């Protein structure tokens, strides 16, 4: 499913026009992105939780040369599905 397919499903399920559904999806994704950028957590009951975690700096290896590289620390987004979502997938 791509964004267009999702917009169509939202439009049909909420009885909205495709333009309204696209605007609603964009607003929801923008809100989640903004919260993640601030290091926050977004919990959607029955769906899952998005959270930002810090990945520590570490030493890696260049696979071509075997040379040791320093990989800097960075923040990564993690998603934990809800029990209901996991059950629906299985």
C-alpha positions, 0 to 999 in steps of 0.5 A, spaced: 500 500 500 502 506 498 500 513 500 495 514 494 492 507 496 491 509 504 488 516 502 483 512 498 481 508 504 481 514 509 476 517 504 472 511 503 472 509 511 471 516 513 466 519 508 471 524 506 473 527 499 480 525 497 483 532 498 480 532 505 483 525 506 490 527 504 490 533 508 488 529 514 493 524 513 498 530 512 496 533 518 497 527 522 504 525 519 506 532 520 504 532 528 508 525 529 514 528 525 514 534 529 513 530 536 519 525 534 523 531 532 523 534 539 525 527 542 518 525 544 513 519 544 507 518 540 502 513 542 496 510 538 492 506 542 491 499 538 496 501 533 503 502 537 508 507 539 513 511 536 519 513 540 526 516 539 532 513 542 539 515 542 544 510 539 551 511 542 557 512 538 561 506 536 566 503 532 565 499 525 569 496 520 569 498 512 567 492 509 572 493 503 578 495 507 577 492 514 579 499 516 576 501 523 571 507 523 568 511 528 560 511 527 558 518 531 552 517 536 545 519 533 537 519 534 533 513 531 526 512 531 523 506 534 516 503 533 513 498 538 506 495 535 501 494 540 498 487 541 492 488 537 496 490 531 501 484 532 495 479 533 492 482 526 498 481 522 498 474 525 
